[in-house]
């Protein structure tokens, strides 16, 4: 029997080869899912580790110990002994440094030993330390001490005198030699951890740039306590899918050992956040890949079913002769199945290997990874399932013919009623299962998990089967109409679709293949659009530079100096908001530059319109003063219970230095002129406010008239200028119990009165009206805001909702924008910018970082649109969706293979029909009418709508981000071009196969008359 089966294969090698190829493609498609999952798992782990911020890849241990306690240092080599982990030990204490020059003030820097420090420093003069008596200083500290390289300093342990508010020596001094001046190679390197060594701020002589020295140097200076640290840096290859659990356990074990030390150690790491995110990525890959893998495997079985069914129909005469000659039923089953199952099993073995290498190629193209693809147990299980399903499909396909009576098998023409009798039952079952999956998906909270994972494929298959059944009666009517009109070719093509056995199955297969590819393109395109929208919103500009803290005025001035024309750079700062206020986050932007720099995303309000709304003209410029004498002419009519109240002028230097509060003198009854120069305003200052300070916070009443304000003989405001109450304002009360002065116009100036004052140190504050009040804001629609917000200085500001948009740059749908300049003019403190950033537009020059450094700004991070988008593209959902596109391509190739097999078998069967038609005088072109092309054209019309139906039902449940913020819903309608390309590619492939099949059929009629 085996020999007979092999003889049958040799007799029909074309059919065997086609079955072999189909089985090979089917197995390759089946095993591609688990292999791709394993490969994608590695890819997302590697991408998350590479993109993780510094704090997630460093374990920090801190301990304050006695000078001679080495328990922490001795334990360091024993903990975190994990491949890929590298430890950096450091110890430090505060030192007191003096020079031989009595005119140079001593400084109190941190004296630091840190493993391998010299490799992370760039020496601008001298060299690194070698011996225990050598130290290196930052160039800034060296200039401050006015020391040449090679000079000595006296260094001792330092303590802080809280009463005197200064650093003092607390031990004997040691002579050390300065051998080098350094600059830092990269302050943001994770090697420096969180020690904030190089902050430019100083307090009470404490120079924060440290002195670096050897361990022996620190031991040679007598000291009581020292601060020790261990920073474990996690390398890129230390974390993989296989080592996640081991790394987590080892970090926890090492942390416990350090914490258990006498005196304890504090251990902090954000590594668990990274591991959680990695596991979420891996989980999403495991959830999303089967969405495409399941229908692909089902399609493989369906293709094999069609192939075997078509081949069995072709051999129906042989099967009839077997039955007529008394061959037993088991042997008839073997003879029928052997010719198909043997090539299927051989093709499965080849497909198993082919699937791995195809995934390796796909990983290289789609995941930027060419790593070895292992023959995993998961792939083996999928392969066994695929083979079992293929064999079952083959046996089921031949059952229809083997179950027929002998007389029916011996008929040359199959009955029109020989379509699959169980089709209605199958279609009903698929529709019911699709409905169940959709209901479970929409009523549950877990999205596409459990049985709901079959929802997309079941929807596609159900719609395809229903459409295929509905099309056949239409084709029948088209055929009748064409016959009445005498169009023989169209008649034969329509009847071939409606009457031939298996046409419904072929049409359903084509619809499913095209729909799967279109669904994959739709999901990928819509998800890509959503990732693009999130990237643009959250970044805010094509490139964003975060800089070290500096004052708001300095940030604004330096960025404007960096780009005087406002063509490519814009300063931004967050407005401080207390979490308990309920006020949404607000971002201050230099709005005149918003249209040229920001990535604006609202379709209703343009960036130009938003900029104009944020910065309306107020008709008054800020009052600019210099360092000359400022004189204020005031008449105080009444002052009750006042104690130590004084006039103060508040100014903000234009160079961005600290806000100045200049004491103009004690407030006196009667008319007085208060005069004082402004030493901090050499380069100009903006007058922020004239105020009366009440340091004791005691209550009092006062009424007065402001007559004039002058500087160096130049009138800033005369009586008429003060009498214009629109030109002056008082800030809003910071609390319900605090009263603010009332301002009224008088014939000789501005009348100000306050009664029953109780509260803060500032009793009266009068500010020039150089900014609009209420302050205009542009808010996201869903952010929600009342009629007030907090200003830069924490004062309450009345706001005007100028416009609502879908999302604002950086804050998305949860925040709003204010104008930086106007918000600063409402402020009185001139404090530091919160999260200062420089946004750069597309026209930023290539040397922009050099230009930023020339302004004295230090960049702490440089984020760009492309790399940030690439990070989202490497997350689990995006990587998994690429398999959908791969699976869609597989599906189309399977459909092409099925078409080729069916057409090959059909050509042999139709040879007799064509002879009869030609004998009746039918033209060769009409006799060989291409019914396959009609099937492809019909499927090409139905397929995209089938994909659309599935997409609209599952769209909102398909994950797009691992760290889903819940504010960026996936688009309903994707970009049309990727979907059109996918649809066109599938249509062209199937059309090409149909045309080739038709050409082969016409070629078979050339010898016929």
C-alpha positions, 0 to 999 in steps of 0.5 A: 500500500505504501508503494502504491501511494508513492506510485500515485505521487510519482504519477502526479508530481505537480500535485504532490509538489504543490501540497508540499509547498503549501504544507511548508508555508503552513508550517512556517507560518505556524511556527513563526508565531512562537519564534517571533514571540521569543525574538521580540521578547529579546528585542523589547528587553534590550530596547527597554534597558537601553532607553532606561533613565540613569536612576533605573540602572543604578543601585545606590547605597549610602551610609554615614560611618565613623572614620575608621569603620570599614564594614561597608567598604569591606562588604562592597566586593561581596554584594551585587556580584552579578555579571554585567554589574559594576560597582563604584565605591566612594567616600567623602567629608567636608573639608576646610581649605586655605591658601598662603594668600590671606586675601583669598577667602577659605572655601569648604568643598567636599573632599572625595575619593571615588573609584576610577574618578580620573577616567571620567575627568578631563584635565585642562591643566596638570594631571591626576593625583598619584600620591597621598599628598596630591589633590585635583580641583575643578577649574572654577575652584582653582580660579576662586583660590587664585592658585597655580598648578603645583601650589600647596593648600592647607586642608582640614576636616570641616564642621558647620557652625549653625550659630555663626552660619559658617564652616570652620576647621574641626581638626589639624590641617594637612599640606596637600599639593594641587596637581591638576585642574579638571572639567567633567567629561559628562555630568549626566553619566550614570557613573556620577549617580545622584551626588550633585557634585557639580551644581553651580550653586554655593552656600556659605563658602561651600563650593559644591565642585569637589576636591578629588583625591586618593583613598590614602589622602582622605585617611591621612586627614584626621576626621570624625565621620565620613559619608560612604556610597556604593553605586552599582551600575547595571550594564546593557547586557546584564538584563535579559529575558532569561535573567530578569528574575535572577537580577531582581533576586540578587539586587534584593539580596545585596540590598538586605546585606547592606541594610543589615550592617551596624548603623544601617545603610540606605539603599535606593534603586528604580530598577523595579520600575524597569523590571515591571515595564519590561515584564509588561512589554513581554506580556503584551507581546505574548498577548498581541502576537496570538491575535494574528497567529491564531487566524494564520494557523486556521488559515493554514488548515483551511488552505490545506483543506481546500488543497486536499479537497480539490485533489480528492475531487480530481481523483473521484473517478479513481475512488469510484473504481476502487469502490467498484472493485471491492477495495475495503473502506480503510484501504480506500481512505489510505489510498486517498489520504496517502497521496496528500498526507505524505507531501504534507508531512514532508513539507511540515518538516521543511516548513519548521526550519523555514519558519525559523529562518524567515523569522530570523530575516524578519527580526533583522528587518523589523526588530534590528536584531539578527540573534540566533533563533532557538528551536524552542519548546513553544515552537515545537508545541505549535508545530505539533498542533499545526501538523495535527490540524493539517492531517485532520483537515486533510482527512476531513477534506476527503471525507466528502468524496469518500462518503459518496456512493459509487455511482456518484463518484463515477459521474464525470460531472459533479453535482451542483449540489455537491457544495459543502453540505455542512457549510451553513452549520459551520458559518452559524457556529463561526458567527456565534463564536465571533459574537461571544468573543466580541461580547466577552471583550467589550464586557470584560476589563481585560481587553483582548485576553482569554477567548476574546483574543480570537475576536479579530480573527473570528470577525474576519472569518465570519464576515468572509464566510457570510459574504462568500455565501451572499455573493454566489447567488449574485454571481448566478444572476449576473451569469443569467443576465450575461447569457441573455445578452450573449456575453458568453465569456462573462456567463461562463466566468459567473457560472464558474464562481456560482456553480463549481464546487469549492468556489465559495471556499476559495472566495472566503479564503481570498477574502480572509487573506486580503482582510487579514493583511488590511487589518494588520496595515490598519492596526499598524498605521493607526497605532503608528499615528497614535504613537506619533501624536503622543511623541509630538505632544509629550515632547512639545518640539522637534528637540528639547534641551533641559538645562541646569537650574537658573532664574526665570529671567535669566532663562528668558534672556539667554534664550532670546540672546541665543536666538534674537530673531525667534526663529528656532529657540523658545524658553519654557518653564513649569509653573509651580502648582501645589497638588492639593489645589486641584489646579492642572499643570501649567507651562509658561512659554515664550509665546511669540516663538510658539508657531516657529518652534512648537509641535502644535497639534490642534486642528481648530486653533492654530499656533499663531492664534494661540500665541496671539491669545496668550500675548495680547498687547497691553499698551504698557512696557515694563518700567526699566531702571538702572543703578542710579538714585531712585526717588519716591515722593509719597504723602502718608496721611494716616498710619495707625499701629504701624511698627518698623514699616519701611518702603522697599523697591523690588527689582529684577535684574535684566541679566537674570541675577537674583531679585533685589529688594532695596530699602528706601527708608522707614515710612513717615507721616507727611510728604516725604521723598525716599531716595536710594540707589539700586546697585544691582541694576548696572545692566538694568532692572525691571521694576516689579513693585513698590511696597511697604514691609511690615517685618513683625507681621503686626496689623495697622492702617495706612492711607497715602498718596503717591505723587511721583517716581524719578530716577537721576532726574528722569520722571518715571511717573508723575502725578498724572501717571500715578493718577492713571489707575489702569497703569497700577495694580495690586496683587490679589490677596493670597488668602481670604483673611488678608486685605489688599489696598484699594487704589483710587485716582487723586488730583495729585497722584494715586491714593492707596488705603488699607484698613485692618491689615493683618497677615504677611510681612508685605502690607502694601504692594503696588505694581505697574500694570505691564501685563494683562490681568486677568492673565490669558491662558490656553487650556486643554478641554479636558484639563478643567480649570476655574478662574484662578491659578498660582503664579510663579511666586505662588500668588493667586492670579485671576485668569481668562480662558482665551481658548480651549484645545485638544492638547497642549504641547508637553502636557497633552490633554491635562494642562494649559499654557501661559505666556512666560513674559507676562507670568514673570511680570506678575511675579515678585520673586524672580526665582528659579525656573522649574524644569527649565527647558529650551525648545528647538524648532526644525530650523535650529542650526547644527551647532546649537549646543555650542551656542547654548554653551556660549550663553553659559547654560549647561545642558542636562538632557537632549531629547529629540523627536526621532529617538523618542519615537523610536523608543515607542516603536520598540515597545511590546505592542508596536513590536507585536503588531509587526507580526500582524503584518508578517502574518498578513503577508503569509496569509496572502502567500497561502492564498496564492498557493491555494489558487495555484493548486486549484487552478492546476487541478481545475485545468486538467478537469476542464480540458474536456469541457473546453473541447466541448465548448470549442466544438459548439463554436465558442471562441477560445477567449470565451471558452477559457473565461477567467473565473479566478479573476472574478473571484479575486476581484470580488474578494478585493472589494469585500476584503477591506470592508471585512477588515474595517468591520473587525477594526472598528469592533476591536480598535479600542482594546488593541494596546498601543503603549506599554505605559499607557497614559490613558490620554491617547486613544488609538485613531479610528481612521488610520493613514490611508496610504499604508492600508492602500499599499497593503490592499494593492499588494495583496490584490496584485499578487492574487491578480497575477496568480489568477492571470497566470492561471487563466493564461495556462488554461487558454494555452491548453485550448490552442490545439482545439478548433 
